[in-house]
Amino acid sequence: MKTAVDKVGRDKQRQVIILFSAMVSHFLFEAVHGGDKPGHRSAGITPSAAE
């Protein structure tokens, strides 16, 4: 399964694909989706960690 979300609609409502929905109901877990924009926080090296 490449992605779980088929569409992101208004108010960030996600429409998930059928296979993902079946997997969620089978394994009894709750799907929590992150933001819709890609990106990563870059963590800098702190002076205490560099020593």
PDB file of N, CA, C and O in Angstrom, chain B, residues numbered from 101:
ATOM      1  N   MET B 101       0.855  -1.159   0.000  1.00  0.00           N
ATOM      2  CA  MET B 101       0.000   0.000   0.000  1.00  0.00           C
ATOM      3  C   MET B 101       0.908   1.231   0.000  1.00  0.00           C
ATOM      4  O   MET B 101       1.702   1.427   0.920  1.00  0.00           O
ATOM      5  N   LYS B 102       0.783   2.045  -1.026  1.00  0.00           N
ATOM      6  CA  LYS B 102       1.661   3.202  -1.161  1.00  0.00           C
ATOM      7  C   LYS B 102       1.281   4.316  -0.190  1.00  0.00           C
ATOM      8  O   LYS B 102       2.146   4.865   0.491  1.00  0.00           O
ATOM      9  N   THR B 103       0.035   4.641  -0.126  1.00  0.00           N
ATOM     10  CA  THR B 103      -0.424   5.692   0.775  1.00  0.00           C
ATOM     11  C   THR B 103      -1.796   5.316   1.333  1.00  0.00           C
ATOM     12  O   THR B 103      -2.566   4.594   0.700  1.00  0.00           O
ATOM     13  N   ALA B 104      -2.077   5.809   2.501  1.00  0.00           N
ATOM     14  CA  ALA B 104      -3.351   5.486   3.140  1.00  0.00           C
ATOM     15  C   ALA B 104      -4.437   6.493   2.786  1.00  0.00           C
ATOM     16  O   ALA B 104      -5.623   6.165   2.820  1.00  0.00           O
ATOM     17  N   VAL B 105      -4.041   7.710   2.447  1.00  0.00           N
ATOM     18  CA  VAL B 105      -5.009   8.776   2.196  1.00  0.00           C
ATOM     19  C   VAL B 105      -5.234   8.924   0.697  1.00  0.00           C
ATOM     20  O   VAL B 105      -4.288   9.086  -0.073  1.00  0.00           O
ATOM     21  N   ASP B 106      -6.500   8.866   0.297  1.00  0.00           N
ATOM     22  CA  ASP B 106      -6.853   9.027  -1.109  1.00  0.00           C
ATOM     23  C   ASP B 106      -6.995  10.502  -1.458  1.00  0.00           C
ATOM     24  O   ASP B 106      -6.466  10.955  -2.473  1.00  0.00           O
ATOM     25  N   LYS B 107      -7.702  11.248  -0.627  1.00  0.00           N
ATOM     26  CA  LYS B 107      -7.937  12.679  -0.851  1.00  0.00           C
ATOM     27  C   LYS B 107      -7.923  13.425   0.465  1.00  0.00           C
ATOM     28  O   LYS B 107      -8.284  12.878   1.507  1.00  0.00           O
ATOM     29  N   VAL B 108      -7.498  14.689   0.410  1.00  0.00           N
ATOM     30  CA  VAL B 108      -7.616  15.588   1.554  1.00  0.00           C
ATOM     31  C   VAL B 108      -8.604  16.664   1.140  1.00  0.00           C
ATOM     32  O   VAL B 108      -8.348  17.443   0.222  1.00  0.00           O
ATOM     33  N   GLY B 109      -9.731  16.698   1.826  1.00  0.00           N
ATOM     34  CA  GLY B 109     -10.790  17.635   1.472  1.00  0.00           C
ATOM     35  C   GLY B 109     -10.733  18.903   2.297  1.00  0.00           C
ATOM     36  O   GLY B 109      -9.711  19.226   2.903  1.00  0.00           O
ATOM     37  N   ARG B 110     -11.833  19.606   2.311  1.00  0.00           N
ATOM     38  CA  ARG B 110     -11.930  20.835   3.106  1.00  0.00           C
ATOM     39  C   ARG B 110     -11.849  20.502   4.586  1.00  0.00           C
ATOM     40  O   ARG B 110     -12.212  19.403   5.004  1.00  0.00           O
ATOM     41  N   ASP B 111     -11.384  21.435   5.357  1.00  0.00           N
ATOM     42  CA  ASP B 111     -11.207  21.270   6.805  1.00  0.00           C
ATOM     43  C   ASP B 111     -10.316  20.080   7.137  1.00  0.00           C
ATOM     44  O   ASP B 111     -10.439  19.482   8.206  1.00  0.00           O
ATOM     45  N   LYS B 112      -9.419  19.742   6.215  1.00  0.00           N
ATOM     46  CA  LYS B 112      -8.436  18.659   6.380  1.00  0.00           C
ATOM     47  C   LYS B 112      -9.069  17.304   6.665  1.00  0.00           C
ATOM     48  O   LYS B 112      -8.472  16.466   7.341  1.00  0.00           O
ATOM     49  N   GLN B 113     -10.272  17.089   6.155  1.00  0.00           N
ATOM     50  CA  GLN B 113     -10.914  15.781   6.266  1.00  0.00           C
ATOM     51  C   GLN B 113     -10.229  14.837   5.289  1.00  0.00           C
ATOM     52  O   GLN B 113     -10.117  15.139   4.101  1.00  0.00           O
ATOM     53  N   ARG B 114      -9.773  13.696   5.789  1.00  0.00           N
ATOM     54  CA  ARG B 114      -9.085  12.736   4.943  1.00  0.00           C
ATOM     55  C   ARG B 114     -10.023  11.625   4.505  1.00  0.00           C
ATOM     56  O   ARG B 114     -10.823  11.118   5.292  1.00  0.00           O
ATOM     57  N   GLN B 115      -9.912  11.256   3.238  1.00  0.00           N
ATOM     58  CA  GLN B 115     -10.654  10.118   2.712  1.00  0.00           C
ATOM     59  C   GLN B 115      -9.625   9.017   2.482  1.00  0.00           C
ATOM     60  O   GLN B 115      -8.782   9.122   1.592  1.00  0.00           O
ATOM     61  N   VAL B 116      -9.700   7.966   3.286  1.00  0.00           N
ATOM     62  CA  VAL B 116      -8.712   6.894   3.210  1.00  0.00           C
ATOM     63  C   VAL B 116      -9.153   5.841   2.198  1.00  0.00           C
ATOM     64  O   VAL B 116     -10.338   5.723   1.886  1.00  0.00           O
ATOM     65  N   ILE B 117      -8.182   5.073   1.687  1.00  0.00           N
ATOM     66  CA  ILE B 117      -8.509   4.026   0.730  1.00  0.00           C
ATOM     67  C   ILE B 117      -9.132   2.837   1.461  1.00  0.00           C
ATOM     68  O   ILE B 117      -8.957   2.681   2.670  1.00  0.00           O
ATOM     69  N   ILE B 118      -9.841   2.021   0.737  1.00  0.00           N
ATOM     70  CA  ILE B 118     -10.605   0.911   1.327  1.00  0.00           C
ATOM     71  C   ILE B 118      -9.691  -0.095   2.019  1.00  0.00           C
ATOM     72  O   ILE B 118     -10.030  -0.590   3.094  1.00  0.00           O
ATOM     73  N   LEU B 119      -8.540  -0.407   1.425  1.00  0.00           N
ATOM     74  CA  LEU B 119      -7.632  -1.385   2.034  1.00  0.00           C
ATOM     75  C   LEU B 119      -7.121  -0.909   3.388  1.00  0.00           C
ATOM     76  O   LEU B 119      -7.007  -1.699   4.324  1.00  0.00           O
ATOM     77  N   PHE B 120      -6.812   0.384   3.492  1.00  0.00           N
ATOM     78  CA  PHE B 120      -6.342   0.927   4.765  1.00  0.00           C
ATOM     79  C   PHE B 120      -7.458   0.887   5.803  1.00  0.00           C
ATOM     80  O   PHE B 120      -7.218   0.557   6.965  1.00  0.00           O
ATOM     81  N   SER B 121      -8.659   1.218   5.391  1.00  0.00           N
ATOM     82  CA  SER B 121      -9.802   1.180   6.305  1.00  0.00           C
ATOM     83  C   SER B 121     -10.049  -0.235   6.822  1.00  0.00           C
ATOM     84  O   SER B 121     -10.366  -0.423   7.997  1.00  0.00           O
ATOM     85  N   ALA B 122      -9.905  -1.223   5.953  1.00  0.00           N
ATOM     86  CA  ALA B 122     -10.075  -2.621   6.366  1.00  0.00           C
ATOM     87  C   ALA B 122      -8.978  -3.039   7.341  1.00  0.00           C
ATOM     88  O   ALA B 122      -9.248  -3.748   8.310  1.00  0.00           O
ATOM     89  N   MET B 123      -7.745  -2.605   7.090  1.00  0.00           N
ATOM     90  CA  MET B 123      -6.632  -2.948   7.973  1.00  0.00           C
ATOM     91  C   MET B 123      -6.818  -2.319   9.356  1.00  0.00           C
ATOM     92  O   MET B 123      -6.554  -2.963  10.372  1.00  0.00           O
ATOM     93  N   VAL B 124      -7.269  -1.071   9.395  1.00  0.00           N
ATOM     94  CA  VAL B 124      -7.502  -0.381  10.666  1.00  0.00           C
ATOM     95  C   VAL B 124      -8.575  -1.098  11.478  1.00  0.00           C
ATOM     96  O   VAL B 124      -8.421  -1.283  12.685  1.00  0.00           O
ATOM     97  N   SER B 125      -9.649  -1.497  10.830  1.00  0.00           N
ATOM     98  CA  SER B 125     -10.717  -2.172  11.568  1.00  0.00           C
ATOM     99  C   SER B 125     -10.321  -3.586  11.978  1.00  0.00           C
ATOM    100  O   SER B 125     -10.788  -4.081  13.004  1.00  0.00           O
ATOM    101  N   HIS B 126      -9.473  -4.239  11.202  1.00  0.00           N
ATOM    102  CA  HIS B 126      -9.041  -5.596  11.547  1.00  0.00           C
ATOM    103  C   HIS B 126      -8.103  -5.595  12.751  1.00  0.00           C
ATOM    104  O   HIS B 126      -8.260  -6.407  13.662  1.00  0.00           O
ATOM    105  N   PHE B 127      -7.131  -4.685  12.756  1.00  0.00           N
ATOM    106  CA  PHE B 127      -6.143  -4.649  13.834  1.00  0.00           C
ATOM    107  C   PHE B 127      -6.559  -3.764  15.004  1.00  0.00           C
ATOM    108  O   PHE B 127      -5.813  -3.635  15.975  1.00  0.00           O
ATOM    109  N   LEU B 128      -7.745  -3.153  14.924  1.00  0.00           N
ATOM    110  CA  LEU B 128      -8.325  -2.351  16.008  1.00  0.00           C
ATOM    111  C   LEU B 128      -7.407  -1.232  16.491  1.00  0.00           C
ATOM    112  O   LEU B 128      -7.156  -1.106  17.689  1.00  0.00           O
ATOM    113  N   PHE B 129      -6.910  -0.425  15.569  1.00  0.00           N
ATOM    114  CA  PHE B 129      -6.171   0.762  15.968  1.00  0.00           C
ATOM    115  C   PHE B 129      -6.783   1.983  15.313  1.00  0.00           C
ATOM    116  O   PHE B 129      -7.523   1.876  14.335  1.00  0.00           O
ATOM    117  N   GLU B 130      -6.466   3.147  15.863  1.00  0.00           N
ATOM    118  CA  GLU B 130      -7.021   4.402  15.377  1.00  0.00           C
ATOM    119  C   GLU B 130      -5.989   5.086  14.495  1.00  0.00           C
ATOM    120  O   GLU B 130      -4.834   5.242  14.889  1.00  0.00           O
ATOM    121  N   ALA B 131      -6.400   5.488  13.319  1.00  0.00           N
ATOM    122  CA  ALA B 131      -5.496   6.163  12.391  1.00  0.00           C
ATOM    123  C   ALA B 131      -5.370   7.634  12.772  1.00  0.00           C
ATOM    124  O   ALA B 131      -6.372   8.322  12.967  1.00  0.00           O
ATOM    125  N   VAL B 132      -4.134   8.107  12.875  1.00  0.00           N
ATOM    126  CA  VAL B 132      -3.856   9.511  13.152  1.00  0.00           C
ATOM    127  C   VAL B 132      -2.970  10.013  12.026  1.00  0.00           C
ATOM    128  O   VAL B 132      -1.885   9.480  11.797  1.00  0.00           O
ATOM    129  N   HIS B 133      -3.430  11.034  11.328  1.00  0.00           N
ATOM    130  CA  HIS B 133      -2.708  11.541  10.174  1.00  0.00           C
ATOM    131  C   HIS B 133      -1.989  12.832  10.530  1.00  0.00           C
ATOM    132  O   HIS B 133      -2.504  13.652  11.290  1.00  0.00           O
ATOM    133  N   GLY B 134      -0.804  13.005   9.979  1.00  0.00           N
ATOM    134  CA  GLY B 134      -0.030  14.220  10.202  1.00  0.00           C
ATOM    135  C   GLY B 134      -0.474  15.321   9.257  1.00  0.00           C
ATOM    136  O   GLY B 134      -1.531  15.236   8.631  1.00  0.00           O
ATOM    137  N   GLY B 135       0.347  16.354   9.165  1.00  0.00           N
ATOM    138  CA  GLY B 135       0.039  17.469   8.285  1.00  0.00           C
ATOM    139  C   GLY B 135       0.106  17.069   6.827  1.00  0.00           C
ATOM    140  O   GLY B 135       0.697  16.045   6.485  1.00  0.00           O
ATOM    141  N   ASP B 136      -0.499  17.877   5.963  1.00  0.00           N
ATOM    142  CA  ASP B 136      -0.535  17.537   4.552  1.00  0.00           C
ATOM    143  C   ASP B 136       0.627  18.140   3.769  1.00  0.00           C
ATOM    144  O   ASP B 136       0.732  17.920   2.562  1.00  0.00           O
ATOM    145  N   LYS B 137       1.495  18.892   4.428  1.00  0.00           N
ATOM    146  CA  LYS B 137       2.639  19.490   3.748  1.00  0.00           C
ATOM    147  C   LYS B 137       3.900  18.704   4.097  1.00  0.00           C
ATOM    148  O   LYS B 137       4.126  18.376   5.262  1.00  0.00           O
ATOM    149  N   PRO B 138       4.720  18.402   3.096  1.00  0.00           N
ATOM    150  CA  PRO B 138       5.946  17.650   3.381  1.00  0.00           C
ATOM    151  C   PRO B 138       6.981  18.529   4.067  1.00  0.00           C
ATOM    152  O   PRO B 138       6.937  19.755   3.962  1.00  0.00           O
ATOM    153  N   GLY B 139       7.895  17.904   4.757  1.00  0.00           N
ATOM    154  CA  GLY B 139       8.963  18.657   5.389  1.00  0.00           C
ATOM    155  C   GLY B 139       9.480  17.952   6.614  1.00  0.00           C
ATOM    156  O   GLY B 139       8.798  17.119   7.212  1.00  0.00           O
ATOM    157  N   HIS B 140      10.674  18.290   6.973  1.00  0.00           N
ATOM    158  CA  HIS B 140      11.315  17.703   8.134  1.00  0.00           C
ATOM    159  C   HIS B 140      11.939  18.825   8.950  1.00  0.00           C
ATOM    160  O   HIS B 140      12.475  19.789   8.402  1.00  0.00           O
ATOM    161  N   ARG B 141      11.861  18.685  10.247  1.00  0.00           N
ATOM    162  CA  ARG B 141      12.550  19.645  11.108  1.00  0.00           C
ATOM    163  C   ARG B 141      14.008  19.267  11.136  1.00  0.00           C
ATOM    164  O   ARG B 141      14.351  18.107  11.368  1.00  0.00           O
ATOM    165  N   SER B 142      14.861  20.228  10.904  1.00  0.00           N
ATOM    166  CA  SER B 142      16.286  19.930  10.989  1.00  0.00           C
ATOM    167  C   SER B 142      16.754  20.310  12.384  1.00  0.00           C
ATOM    168  O   SER B 142      16.590  21.449  12.822  1.00  0.00           O
ATOM    169  N   ALA B 143      17.324  19.364  13.056  1.00  0.00           N
ATOM    170  CA  ALA B 143      17.799  19.600  14.418  1.00  0.00           C
ATOM    171  C   ALA B 143      19.269  19.980  14.366  1.00  0.00           C
ATOM    172  O   ALA B 143      20.083  19.271  13.775  1.00  0.00           O
ATOM    173  N   GLY B 144      19.596  21.073  14.973  1.00  0.00           N
ATOM    174  CA  GLY B 144      20.986  21.499  15.027  1.00  0.00           C
ATOM    175  C   GLY B 144      21.712  20.817  16.173  1.00  0.00           C
ATOM    176  O   GLY B 144      21.082  20.236  17.058  1.00  0.00           O
ATOM    177  N   ILE B 145      23.009  20.886  16.158  1.00  0.00           N
ATOM    178  CA  ILE B 145      23.815  20.294  17.226  1.00  0.00           C
ATOM    179  C   ILE B 145      23.935  21.315  18.341  1.00  0.00           C
ATOM    180  O   ILE B 145      24.373  22.443  18.115  1.00  0.00           O
ATOM    181  N   THR B 146      23.551  20.924  19.530  1.00  0.00           N
ATOM    182  CA  THR B 146      23.665  21.826  20.670  1.00  0.00           C
ATOM    183  C   THR B 146      25.092  21.759  21.207  1.00  0.00           C
ATOM    184  O   THR B 146      25.753  20.730  21.066  1.00  0.00           O
ATOM    185  N   PRO B 147      25.574  22.835  21.817  1.00  0.00           N
ATOM    186  CA  PRO B 147      26.952  22.826  22.328  1.00  0.00           C
ATOM    187  C   PRO B 147      27.205  21.724  23.358  1.00  0.00           C
ATOM    188  O   PRO B 147      28.307  21.178  23.401  1.00  0.00           O
ATOM    189  N   SER B 148      26.219  21.384  24.186  1.00  0.00           N
ATOM    190  CA  SER B 148      26.435  20.344  25.188  1.00  0.00           C
ATOM    191  C   SER B 148      26.544  18.960  24.544  1.00  0.00           C
ATOM    192  O   SER B 148      27.250  18.095  25.062  1.00  0.00           O
ATOM    193  N   ALA B 149      25.859  18.743  23.429  1.00  0.00           N
ATOM    194  CA  ALA B 149      25.914  17.443  22.757  1.00  0.00           C
ATOM    195  C   ALA B 149      27.186  17.289  21.932  1.00  0.00           C
ATOM    196  O   ALA B 149      27.615  16.168  21.661  1.00  0.00           O
ATOM    197  N   ALA B 150      27.795  18.405  21.528  1.00  0.00           N
ATOM    198  CA  ALA B 150      28.991  18.341  20.688  1.00  0.00           C
ATOM    199  C   ALA B 150      30.230  17.995  21.499  1.00  0.00           C
ATOM    200  O   ALA B 150      31.227  17.565  20.920  1.00  0.00           O
ATOM    201  N   GLU B 151      30.208  18.161  22.793  1.00  0.00           N
ATOM    202  CA  GLU B 151      31.396  17.911  23.620  1.00  0.00           C
ATOM    203  C   GLU B 151      31.570  16.479  23.972  1.00  0.00           C
ATOM    204  O   GLU B 151      32.525  16.124  24.662  1.00  0.00           O
TER     205      GLU B 151
END
